[in-house]
Amino acid sequence: TTNVAYARIADAINNAAEGNTIVILRDYDMESNEPGYGYSTSWKRSTDTVPYRDNRIYIAKDGVVFDLNGHRIYNLFNNTFGVNADDVTIKNGTLELGELYEIKANGDPMGANESHYGSYVIFANSGTNLVIDDLTTFGGINIASGGTAIINDLSFSGLKFYAVCSQSTSVVTLNGGTYNKAITGSANNMFWVDDGTEDNIPASSMIINGGTYLKGSGVTFSTGIKPVVYGGTFNFNPAAYVASGYSASETTSGMWIVSENN
């Protein structure tokens, strides 16, 4: 096997073959290294004179492993990576969005608390069997592929949108990690599970097997179809989401743990 070095992440991804592993060798700033990945007329920073850029880079080859190798990728804008392939793994590092400002109909920007940490660092448009492992994100993950996604270990912090969306008949499983949605923003929910009514399609689903879930005052756990909880630790009573045969019990510290009934 011959290893090929690329100065830009986009070149590494666009030249990858099926089953290749891409290893990041340094921290990386998308704004300075990946110019020109499309424009959107609806988003921009309050100080920008040009439309907000959507710097999404698509992983489009099956079986690609994207290993951040402990490094951080920072994107001032939004939607750092798109996934249009099967059996993709993204792991071992940090994906962070900067502050975005949505221009309202009257021309005023949204407040900083509404906009900080953007929306999604990963947007899966198509494909199935996406795996997220040992990843820290400042920004959410949208699974809109209609396939499956397994999130094994995710440390999420973000204020603007959801931590994870399951959309367009997708099936998302959360096996662990820490999900911290501290305050409200454009979306006041930690998760969104698409009920399918808007597009007249079958509902999506979300299964929670473990992890820690921390929501601030005014934040709701989920909207749409309820996630089904089989395990995890919560800073609120998750009884409304707990699977049949399981129950939530409160600890002396005020947290709630979900476990199987004896």
C-alpha positions in Angstrom: 0.0 0.0 0.0 1.3 3.4 -1.0 0.5 6.4 1.3 -0.2 9.7 -0.4 0.0 13.0 1.4 -2.3 15.9 0.6 -2.1 19.4 1.8 -5.9 19.8 1.7 -8.5 17.6 3.2 -10.8 18.1 0.3 -8.2 16.6 -2.1 -7.6 13.6 0.2 -11.3 12.9 0.3 -12.0 13.5 -3.3 -9.1 11.2 -4.3 -9.9 8.4 -1.9 -10.8 5.0 -3.2 -13.4 2.7 -1.7 -12.1 1.3 1.6 -9.3 3.8 2.0 -8.4 5.4 5.4 -7.8 9.1 5.6 -5.6 10.1 8.5 -5.4 13.8 9.5 -1.9 14.9 10.5 -2.5 18.3 12.0 -5.2 20.7 13.3 -7.0 22.2 10.4 -8.9 25.5 9.7 -11.5 25.1 6.9 -11.8 28.8 6.3 -8.1 29.3 5.4 -7.6 25.9 3.7 -10.8 25.1 1.9 -12.1 28.2 0.1 -15.0 28.1 -2.4 -17.2 25.3 -1.2 -20.4 26.9 -2.3 -22.6 29.7 -1.2 -25.9 30.1 0.5 -27.9 33.3 0.3 -29.7 32.7 3.6 -26.9 32.7 6.1 -24.0 34.9 6.9 -22.2 36.5 9.8 -23.4 39.9 10.8 -20.1 41.4 9.7 -20.0 39.7 6.3 -20.6 41.5 3.0 -20.9 38.2 1.1 -23.4 35.4 1.6 -22.6 32.7 4.1 -20.5 29.9 2.7 -21.4 26.3 3.1 -18.1 24.5 3.1 -19.4 21.0 3.1 -17.0 18.4 1.7 -18.6 15.1 0.6 -17.3 11.7 1.5 -18.7 9.8 -1.5 -16.7 6.5 -1.5 -18.0 3.4 0.3 -16.0 2.1 3.2 -13.9 5.2 3.8 -12.5 5.7 7.3 -11.9 9.3 8.2 -9.6 9.3 11.2 -9.0 12.7 12.7 -6.0 11.2 14.6 -6.7 13.3 17.7 -6.8 16.6 15.8 -9.4 19.4 15.5 -11.0 20.6 12.4 -12.5 24.1 12.8 -15.1 25.5 10.4 -16.2 29.1 10.9 -19.3 28.3 8.7 -21.5 25.2 8.6 -21.9 21.6 7.6 -18.3 20.6 7.5 -18.7 17.1 6.0 -21.4 15.5 4.0 -21.7 11.7 3.6 -23.0 10.1 0.4 -21.7 6.6 0.8 -22.1 3.3 2.7 -20.0 2.0 5.5 -18.2 5.3 6.3 -16.5 5.8 9.7 -15.7 9.2 11.2 -13.7 9.0 14.4 -11.0 10.1 16.9 -11.0 13.9 17.0 -12.9 17.2 17.2 -15.2 18.9 14.7 -16.0 22.5 15.6 -18.2 25.1 14.1 -17.8 28.8 14.7 -20.5 31.5 15.3 -23.1 31.9 12.6 -25.6 34.6 12.3 -28.9 34.2 10.5 -30.2 37.4 8.9 -33.8 37.7 9.8 -36.5 39.0 7.4 -36.1 42.5 8.8 -32.3 42.4 8.3 -31.4 42.0 11.9 -29.0 39.2 13.0 -30.0 36.6 15.5 -28.5 36.9 19.0 -25.2 35.2 19.8 -26.9 32.7 22.2 -29.1 31.5 19.3 -26.4 31.1 16.8 -23.2 29.9 18.5 -21.9 26.6 17.3 -23.9 26.7 14.1 -26.0 23.7 13.1 -24.4 20.5 11.8 -20.8 19.4 11.5 -21.9 16.2 9.7 -24.8 15.9 7.3 -25.4 12.4 5.9 -27.4 12.8 2.7 -27.3 9.2 1.5 -25.8 5.9 2.3 -26.1 3.5 5.2 -24.0 2.1 8.1 -22.4 5.4 9.1 -20.3 4.9 12.3 -19.3 7.8 14.6 -16.7 6.8 17.2 -14.7 8.8 19.7 -15.7 12.2 18.3 -16.1 15.6 20.0 -18.4 18.0 18.2 -19.3 21.6 18.7 -22.3 21.3 16.4 -24.8 18.6 15.6 -25.1 15.6 13.3 -28.0 15.2 10.8 -28.7 11.7 9.5 -31.0 12.3 6.5 -29.8 9.4 4.4 -32.7 7.0 5.0 -30.1 4.5 6.2 -28.6 3.5 9.5 -26.1 5.3 11.7 -24.4 4.1 14.9 -22.9 6.7 17.3 -20.7 4.9 19.7 -19.0 7.7 21.5 -19.9 11.3 20.9 -19.2 14.3 23.1 -21.6 17.0 21.9 -21.8 20.6 22.8 -23.9 23.0 20.8 -26.6 25.7 21.1 -28.2 26.4 17.8 -29.8 23.2 16.5 -30.2 19.6 17.5 -27.5 17.3 18.8 -28.6 14.5 16.4 -31.4 14.4 13.9 -32.9 11.2 12.5 -34.6 12.1 9.3 -36.0 10.7 6.0 -36.7 7.2 7.3 -33.2 6.9 9.0 -32.5 4.6 11.9 -30.0 6.1 14.4 -28.5 4.2 17.4 -26.7 6.1 20.2 -24.5 3.7 22.3 -22.6 6.2 24.4 -21.1 9.6 24.8 -22.1 12.9 26.5 -24.8 15.1 24.9 -24.9 18.6 26.5 -27.5 21.1 25.1 -27.3 23.8 27.7 -29.6 26.6 26.4 -32.3 27.1 23.8 -31.7 28.5 20.4 -33.3 28.1 16.9 -34.2 24.6 18.0 -35.1 24.0 21.7 -34.8 20.2 21.4 -31.8 18.0 22.0 -33.0 15.5 19.3 -35.3 15.5 16.4 -36.8 12.2 15.0 -38.7 12.8 11.8 -42.3 11.5 12.0 -42.5 11.5 8.2 -45.8 13.3 7.9 -44.4 16.4 6.1 -43.1 14.3 3.2 -45.6 11.5 3.5 -42.9 8.9 4.2 -42.4 6.3 7.0 -41.1 7.6 10.3 -37.5 7.7 11.3 -36.3 6.2 14.6 -33.7 6.6 17.3 -32.5 4.0 19.9 -30.6 5.1 22.9 -28.6 2.3 24.6 -26.3 4.4 26.8 -24.6 7.7 27.3 -25.1 10.8 29.4 -27.8 13.4 28.5 -27.7 16.9 29.9 -30.3 19.5 29.0 -30.7 23.0 30.2 -33.7 24.9 31.4 -36.2 25.3 28.5 -34.6 22.5 26.4 -36.8 19.6 25.6 -35.3 16.1 25.0 -36.8 15.4 21.6 -39.4 16.4 19.0 -41.2 14.3 16.5 -41.2 10.5 17.2 -39.9 9.7 20.7 -36.5 8.1 21.0 -36.6 4.7 22.7 -34.3 4.5 25.7 -32.7 1.3 26.9 -30.0 2.8 28.9 -28.1 5.9 29.9 -27.8 8.6 32.5 -30.0 11.7 32.4 -30.3 15.0 34.4 -34.1 14.7 34.1 -36.6 11.9 34.5 -36.7 10.2 31.1 -39.6 7.9 31.9 -41.6 9.1 28.9 -39.0 7.6 26.6 -38.0 4.4 28.4 -38.6 1.1 26.5 -41.0 -1.5 27.8 -39.3 -3.7 30.4 -36.9 -1.0 31.5 -37.2 1.8 34.0 -35.6 5.0 35.2 -34.4 5.4 38.8 -33.1 8.5 40.5 -29.7 8.6 42.2 -28.8 10.4 45.3 -27.1 13.1 43.1 -30.3 13.8 41.3 -29.4 12.0 38.1 -31.6 9.3 36.5 -30.3 5.9 35.3 -32.2 3.7 32.9 -31.8 -0.1 33.3 -33.6 -3.3 32.5 -36.1 -4.4 35.1 -35.2 -7.4 37.2 
